[in-house]
Every structure is written in structure tokens, then in C-alpha cells.
Amino acid sequence: MVMRQELIQRVKMEAEYIIRNKTTIRLAARRFKVSKSTLHLDVTKRLFYIDRTLYKKVRRIPIKQSP
């Protein structure tokens, strides 16, 4: 899978933010100014190909619903 460097960097930053803050997809999407769908795709599909270790850490965090 070929990805631009900016995309790879954004995906890693999103994942690290979610891990560090244990935040919801909605809040992380707002923080990075992307849609919830984009962020979800980033951390569930793209991250798998970019960084498997980070992917596994994100998957361990329970998905929280926003109030």
C-alpha cells in the first residue's frame, strides 16, 4: 500500500493521541480536523499497514461513546 508521508504522519499522530488521552473517535477527529469516518479508517485500516505495534495498542483501548 503506497501512502504519502503526510498521511502516514497524521495516522501515527492520531493513534498516539488516542492512546495517550484514551479519547473518543469523535473528540480525536475534532482535534485533528478530520471526519469521524476518516479517523476511524485511519486507526482501523491504515494504521495496520503503517505500524502494527501502534495498531495493537489502539485496538486495546475500548471505544467510548461521546455523551
QUIZITA-V519984 format. One record per helix or strand of 3 or more residues. SS is the DSSP state (2 for helix, 1 for strand). FROM is the first residue (numbers start at 1). LEN is the number of residues. Records with the same first field share a line. If there is no record, write none. Layout:
SS: FROM-LEN ; FROM-LEN
This chain:
2: 5-17 ; 25-8 ; 36-15 ; 52-9
